[in-house]
């Protein structure tokens, strides 16, 4: 075992893909830090790389990483290791702090007023069930592949570099938009504390486009302060998060008790679903944003003492609690006020004010500000871990992969992602941000569910050709029938079209269960009811995607197009060079080992 580890270290040191030793804070900015690969050493080498784009794309499409590579080889590229300081208790409160924030304090009022009415409780339940299905898929991967890359690493292992990169770009997009949303919400509740309008703290620039012309300086200052704390210590951040989360539990109890004392059942029952089922599911698609953050817990697996035990408890425990809390709070809000008069900026605070409880208004605002802070903390921690692992693969500059020796945190990635949050939060209105976030998130979680099915049912060299072909067929039918259901929901008000799409989904999942043998069983923790649960995750996420507006898909398409341009010009060539250099390093290490043992060098088979 020691000898194997030494071989691995030799292969790491023979390649320039390992992050170079840096200064005290790991923040030297040289060309080699951003473009160390062979393809970018000169214009001639870059032109050659572009000429090989087709061959390189084929290589990246057909090559898969492995769990062992992600856990060992990739983490070694960060020079230093992240500190394993977290347990299940830390993860439960990180999960709570990551999720409990802008979604409940702002989007509840927005969606109850605009789309769902009192049926907002059903919207929260639908999106919560969908999120819980995704959580189950994440837990198995996080236990088996405990690295900072989260879903990026999971998709890279099962679907390859190309799909992982598309997911990675949307993952980062998700986190940047989520962080900006939370930062702008922080300003809204801080304004409530000061008895001011949120726009009093923003700068109006009439020359800019609508929804982008209210600049928010506080949405810049707060992320910088929180990002600094996140860069200094993960364990310290966890302690702060735990204390803040306990305060939030107190705020929740206050809202429920005081709110129900001023309940009017007529507000809830007289017009329960004013916009019909379509309004409920439209709100569900947007409210999925309220559950975003749990995937940040998965990115902390590399810093968890016992991932096999701690990750499932942390993820499933925090998400179960959050679903119950969200449903209870949404019912309370709609009992206090008619959905037609709920404020869309600070619904809970102003609902208490409307029933004469001004003191409660301020306590709610204090709790909301604390909640926004923990939400932003978990967001920045999660996105910096994602970016760190993406940097390790060279799909992003390897400078981002550096782990600071003293703090054990990815300082460079934390700085970059904090600044990105600040830039988007300064300009962009919350209504634009929430729709953008939901579509990217639902897309990524669908890919994770597909990856889980691939992980269970296909292993090269183990799965027979017949089982492989049946698996591909059933998986294609599951995805296509889910898309068909979503499209029919988006374009039709009838019900007859659901019969063939739902029947195909059911029979395809049943066929996968009965006719295809699972090729791999989980070692530590496994998702129950495979393939039904991941198949239902795909169907649910696709259905919610069909509830989003066309403008969101257009923006999503534009962003994906930008990602593809970057991939074909930079990411493809950097990751190809990195992979080939690692392969040569392994071959050299194997040759050295053979020389030391007296075997012929030409007996070595390249890795």
QUIVENJO-V123316 format. One line per field, one symbol per residue. ss: DSSP state (@ for helix, = for strand, . for the rest). Layout:
ss->???
This chain:
ss->.@@@@@@@@@@@@.................@@@@...@@@..@@@@@@@@@.@@@@@@@@@@....@@@@@@@@@@.........=.@@@@@@@@@@@@..@@@@@@@@@@@@@@@@@@@@@@@@@@@@@@@@@@@@@@@@@@@......@@@@@@@@@.@@@@@@@@@@@@@@@@@@@@@@@@@@@@@@@@@....@@@@===.........===.@@@@@@@@@@@@@@@.@@@@@@@@@@@@@@@@@@@@@@@@@@@....@@@@@......@@@@@@@@@@@@@@@@..@@@@@..@@@=..@@@@@@@@@@@@@@@@@@@@@@@@@@@@@@..........@@@@@@@@...@@@@@@@@@@@@@@@@@@@@@@@@@@@@@@@@@@@.....@@@@.........@@@@@@@@@@@@@@@@@..@@@@@@@@@@@@@@@@@@@@@@@@@@@@.......@@@@@@@@@@@@@@@@@@@@@@@@@@@.....@@@@@@@@@@@@@@@@@@@................@@@@@@@@@@@@@@....@@@@@@@@@@@@@@@@@@@@@@@@@@@@@@@@@@@@@@@@@@@@@@@@...@@@....
